Amino acid sequence: AVRWGRVEIDAYFPPGAVTTLEVRVRLANTIEELSAASWSSVYGPYPPGSLPVELGPELGMGQFIEIELTLTTDTQGVSPIVKSLGAVPKAF
């Protein structure tokens, strides 16, 4: 199993609007177990929080990680743009 350390997100937040993203993750040892696993608490919003998302030990361990991003905006037609997304295992 893997202890995941952080979620790295390269995102662009357009000026002139309030745009944010929030993150949740869940872990499991098999892909089949992932859909039944519990989601973490919400990390964020980003901004004002700073990226990357540091994952705490309370999540436990799992071979597989699922990441959910929720993008929000206060202006129609403008939203955050996610350029890349990745999960990094914690170094021991």
VMD Tcl script that draws the C-alpha trace (Angstrom):
set ca {
  {0.00 0.00 0.00}
  {1.02 3.60 -0.50}
  {0.83 6.59 1.85}
  {0.01 9.53 -0.39}
  {1.74 12.80 0.53}
  {0.26 15.48 -1.67}
  {-1.86 16.36 -4.68}
  {-0.10 18.65 -7.13}
  {-2.32 20.88 -9.26}
  {-1.17 23.37 -11.88}
  {-4.15 25.68 -12.26}
  {-4.78 29.11 -13.73}
  {-7.21 31.43 -11.94}
  {-8.37 34.11 -14.42}
  {-8.24 37.71 -13.18}
  {-11.43 39.72 -12.91}
  {-13.51 36.92 -11.37}
  {-13.53 34.98 -8.12}
  {-12.66 31.42 -9.15}
  {-11.65 28.62 -6.81}
  {-11.15 24.90 -6.63}
  {-11.69 22.39 -3.84}
  {-10.23 18.91 -3.55}
  {-11.38 15.61 -2.04}
  {-9.59 12.27 -2.24}
  {-10.30 8.66 -1.42}
  {-8.02 5.64 -1.20}
  {-8.32 1.89 -1.64}
  {-6.11 -1.12 -2.18}
  {-8.00 -2.24 -5.31}
  {-9.82 -0.38 -8.04}
  {-12.97 -2.33 -7.18}
  {-12.87 -1.03 -3.57}
  {-12.32 2.58 -4.65}
  {-15.95 3.34 -5.54}
  {-17.09 2.26 -2.05}
  {-14.33 4.11 -0.17}
  {-15.18 7.20 1.87}
  {-14.20 10.63 0.61}
  {-11.85 12.79 2.67}
  {-12.85 16.12 4.09}
  {-12.67 19.01 1.61}
  {-9.26 20.62 1.11}
  {-9.44 24.25 0.08}
  {-10.69 26.44 -1.33}
  {-7.68 27.37 -3.47}
  {-7.08 30.27 -3.54}
  {-6.78 31.62 -0.84}
  {-5.12 28.37 0.23}
  {-1.82 27.60 -1.45}
  {-1.07 24.59 -3.59}
  {0.03 21.77 -3.49}
  {-2.57 20.05 -1.32}
  {-0.77 18.39 1.60}
  {-2.49 15.13 2.58}
  {-2.46 14.14 6.25}
  {-1.75 10.72 7.75}
  {-5.42 10.44 8.83}
  {-6.23 9.30 5.28}
  {-4.41 6.02 5.86}
  {-2.89 4.08 3.01}
  {-4.08 2.69 -0.30}
  {-2.59 1.49 -3.56}
  {-5.06 3.61 -5.56}
  {-6.14 7.24 -5.12}
  {-9.13 9.01 -6.66}
  {-9.08 12.81 -6.78}
  {-12.19 14.95 -7.11}
  {-11.91 18.63 -8.06}
  {-14.79 21.07 -7.68}
  {-14.34 24.27 -9.70}
  {-16.36 27.35 -8.79}
  {-16.80 30.83 -10.21}
  {-18.78 33.98 -9.54}
  {-18.82 34.99 -13.23}
  {-20.60 33.11 -15.99}
  {-18.21 31.94 -18.70}
  {-15.10 32.20 -16.51}
  {-13.67 29.30 -14.52}
  {-10.37 28.04 -13.20}
  {-8.32 26.11 -15.76}
  {-6.60 22.93 -14.56}
  {-3.45 22.36 -16.59}
  {-2.20 19.27 -14.77}
  {-3.04 17.08 -11.81}
  {-0.98 14.46 -10.02}
  {-0.64 12.56 -6.76}
  {2.75 12.11 -5.10}
  {3.53 9.32 -2.62}
  {4.97 10.34 0.73}
  {8.69 9.67 1.06}
  {9.61 7.61 4.11}
}
mol new
graphics top color blue
foreach p $ca { graphics top sphere $p radius 0.5 }
foreach p [lrange $ca 0 end-1] q [lrange $ca 1 end] { graphics top cylinder $p $q radius 0.2 }
display resetview
